[in-house]
Amino acid sequence: MNLLWPGFLLLLGLIPLIIGGYIWVLRRRRRFAVRYSNLALVREVLPRTSSWRRHLPFVLFLLAVAALIVALARPMASVSVPAGRANIILALDVSRSMCSTDIPPNRLEAAQDAALLFIQRQAPNTQIGIVAFAGFAELITPPTTDQEVLYNAIESLTTARWTAIGSAILTSLDAIAEINPNVVPSTGLTTEIELTPVPNGVYMSDIIVLLTDGASNQGPLPLDAAQQAVDRGIRVYPIGFGTASGSIMDCSSFGGGPSFGGGFGGGGFRRGIDEETLKEIADMTGGTYFSAESAGELQDIFQELPTYLITKRELREISVAFTIIGALLMMMTFGLSLIWHPLP
């Protein structure tokens, strides 16, 4: 906690003086008190709670004074507040396994429909970018609020070979860095950039939604890329998409043809999802891993993505909180004094 006017804390030195004055008044009263010959009789007549009732209002008064003095010092604290604008990167797997027809008409078209519906449901000021990845990742559309541009980008996706999840995360980070000056671009494989990692639990007002149906087999390691997201306070929400059985691949709608059998490009791709890595990416970055085996489940996941929880850290003055606490303690002080020690 920082203080704008720390000099006012010197007033806390008044509290020992107030305590000293209080003790002096108590002793002065004893000097003029009526003397009884049998003090044991007096103790028996007095109620057991008389001692703490006598001093509790004074203690509350001291706490109230301390709170008001701290309020005068204008304390500042780093708090989480809703971000004025959300930046979301949709990183979509376009490897040939996404042509599998186990989710009709195929996985990629089902993912496209879910992404279009997700974009349609976002607030007008939500910026969304599109990253497509197969053997490498490419920024298709920088973050924008123009939904027509986003629709065209989603509908123009085509498939390619291999899967580079790490590249997808790094490309998404670079897309965020272009519009958020608080986010440093990724270091890639060779570039060295000085970076001070954000404190634990602090997140930027940006997220990456990564949808894939396979395991990474190209580019940088996914967990190394995820660590760069952690250092920048970017949350990643991975989605594993596909059924356990897999099926024939039909890429005819994306410029390819049907494929059959197992192995790379064959059936059973749901089993090929590296769920352990995707879950670890989510845990590292503060996101959540989701699994979808149908178009309906995928649409529900997109609808439940916690974009409404996107927050940012700001340094805000919290003196009003100490003022309220001090006022409440002062009211309790006078209230208890009137109840327990009413005026004659």
N, C-alpha and C positions, 0 to 999 in steps of 0.2 A: 504494500500500500504506500503510495506517495502522497506528499502534502504540498499544497500550493503555498500556504502561509505557515510554515513550521514554527515561526517565532511565537505564535499564539500558544504553543505548548508550554511556554514558560509560565503561563497562568496556572498550570497544574501545581506549581509551587504554593498556591494559595490553599490547597487542600490540607497540607499539614498544619498551616496556621489556623484553619477553621477547626480542625480536630483539637488543636491546643486550646482554642477559645472555648470549645464545647466542654473539654475536661475542666477548665478553669471555672466555668459557670456551675458545673456539677459540684465541685468542691466548695464553691462559695455558698451554694444552697445548703450543703451539709452543715456549714458553720452556723447558719441561722436556723437550722431545723430544731424542732422540739425534742428534748432529750427524754428518753424513757428509761426507767430503771431496769426494766426487764426486756432486753432486746430479743430474747427467744420468743416472747409473746408477740412481738411485732412481726417477726418472721413468719409465725404461724398464721397470723391474720392476713398478711399480704398474699395475693394470688400468686401461683407458681409462674405464670406467664408475665408477671409485671416487669421483670428485668428486660426480656427481649422486646416486649411491647414498647418499653421506654426508649430503647435505642434503635429499633428498626427504622422508624421514620428518618432519623438522622443519617443512617447508612444509605438509605434510598436517596436522600438529599445529596450526599457526597457523590453517588454514582451519577445523578442527574447533572451535577455541576461538571463532572469529568466528561460526560458525553457532550455537553454543550461546548466545552472548551475544545474538544476534538473537532466538533463541527465548525468552530471558528477557524481552525487550521486548514479547512477545505481539503479533506482527504480524497484521493483519487484511487480507483481500483480498476483492474482489467476485468471486464465482464463480457459475457457472451450476449450478443444482441442479434436479432434477425437481420440478415443481409438485405440491403436495399435492392440487390440484383443478383440472381442466381445464374451461374455459368455451368452448363452441363455438356459434357462430351460423350456422345454415343460412339463407342468403339465396337464395330460390328465385324464379326468373322465372315469372310467371303471365300474361305477355302472350298475346294470342290466337294468336300464332305457335306457342306451345307446344301447341296443339291439332293440329299437323301429324301425320299418320299415317305418316310415313316410318319412324318407330320405333313399332311396334305396342304397345298399341292406339293410343297417341299419345304425344308427347314428355312431356307433363305427367304422365300416369299412370305412364309408365316412370320418371320422376324421383321420383314419390311412392313407388313400390315400392323404389327404390334408397335413398331417404332413410329409409324405415321399417326396412329391413334394416340400415342404418348405425346407427340409433338402438339397435336390438336388440343390436348387437355391442359397444356401449360399456360401460365399467366402471360399476358402480352409482353411484359418486360423481362421474361426469361430468355437468356441467350443460350442457344444450343448449337453445338458443332458436331460434324460427322467425320469420323475416322474409319476407314475400311482397312482391313489387314488380312493378308494371306501369308506369302513368304516374306513380305515386308509390309510396313504400314504407311498409309498415305492420308493426309488431311484432305478430305473431299470438299468440305465446306467449313470455313472458320466460324466460330460462334456468332450467331446472328439471331435476330428476332423475326426475320422475314420467313414466315412459314412456307410460302410458295417455293422459295429457294431450297428449303430443307426437304420439301416433298420431292422436288426434282432430283436432289442428290440421292435420296433413299431409293427412288425408283430407277435410277441409272446404275445401280451396283451390278457388277459382274464378278464371276468367280475366277480363282487362280489356284495354284498349288501351294502346299505347305501352310504352316501356321506359326506366326511370330507374335506371341502374346506380349513378350517383353517390349518389342518394338512398338506395339499398339499403345502401351502405357506411356512410353517415352514421347511418342508423337503427340499423344493427348496432353501431356504435361507442357510440351512446347506450344501447343495451341492455346492453352490457358495462359501461359506466360506472355503471349502476344497481347492479351487484353487486360491482364491483371499485373500491374507493376510490382506487386508484392511477391510474385512467384518467379523464381529464377528458372531459366530454361534448363532442360535436362543436360547432363554432362555427356550423354551419348557413350561412345566407345573410347574416344581419344581426347575430346575437349576437356580442359580443366577449368572449372569455374569455382570461385570461392563462394561457399554457401554456409550460412549459419543456420543449422536446423531449428525449426520452430519448437517451442516447448511442448512436452507431452500433453495431449488433450486439447491442443489448440489447432483449429482447422480453418482453412480459407473458405470463402463462399463459392467453392467450385467442387464438382464431383465428376468422376469418370464412371460411366456405366459400360462394362465390358461384357459382350455376349459372345460366347464361343461354344463349339460342339466338339472340340478336340483337345489335344495336348500340344504344347509348344515344341517345335522341332527346328526352328530357325531363329536367328537373331540373338540378342542378349537374353540372359536368364530372366524369367519373369520375376523372381524374388529380388534380384538386383534392381530391376526397374521399379518394383514396388517400394524398395527402400528409398529411392529417390522421391517417390510420392509421399512417403512418410516424412522425409526431411522438409518437404514443402507444405505439409499440412493439407494434402489433397486426399480425399477419401475415394476409394475404388470399390464399386459394387459389381462383382463378377456374377454372371448368369451362365450356368451350364444348360445347354439346350439340346434335346434329342431324346429318343426312347432307348430302352435297353437292348432291343432287338436290332435296330437299324434296318435298312432296306436298300433297294436298288437306288442308285443315283441317277437322276435325270436332269442334266444341265442344259437341255435343249432351249429352255426359255432364256438362258444366259449366254447363248452362243456356243454351247457344247452339246454333247450327245449323252445317251444313257451309258452307265457303267454297271458291271455286275461283279459279285464275288467279294472275298475278304481282302485283307491287306490294306495298304494305303489307297484310299479312293474307293474302298469296298463297303460292305455292310458292317453293322455292329458298332457304329461310331459312338453311341452313348457310353459304351464301355471304355472308349478311348479318352473320355474326358478326364483330365487330371484334376479331380475334385479336391484332392489334398492340397495341391498348390493353390488352387483358386480360393479355397477356404483360408489358407495362410495369408494370401494377399489381402483378403477382406479383414482378417484379424489384425494384420500389421498396420493397415491404413485407417482403421476405424470404420470400415464399411461392413457390409453383410453379404454373404454368399446366398444365391438363390438357385434353385433347380426347377426346370420346366420341362415337361414331357408332352405338352400339347400346346396348340396355338392359344387356347383359352387360358391355360396356366401362365403362359408368357405375357398375355395381355394383362392378367391380374397382377403379375409381378411389376410390370411397368407402371401400373396404376398405383401400386403400394410403395414405390420407391420414395424414400423419405426426403424428397426435395423441400418439403415444408420445414425440415429441421436444419436446413442450411443456415449456419450462423457465422459470425465473425467476431473477433475480439477487439474491443475498443476500450480506451482509457476514459472513464467517466467519473465525474465528481459524485461522491456519495455522502456529502455533508448533510443532505436532507434526512437521510436515515438516522444519523446520530442526533439530529435536531428533534426528530419524532421520538426517539428513545428517551432523550433528556426530558422532553415535555411530559411524556407518559410517567416517567419516574417522579417528576416534580408533582404531578397531579396525585399520584399514589401517596407521596409524602404528606401533602396537605390533607388528603382524604383520611388516611389512617390517624393522623394527629387529631383531627376533629372527632373521629369516632372513639379513639382510645383515651384522649385527653381533651375532652370538651371544655370550652371556655366557661367560666362561672357566669 
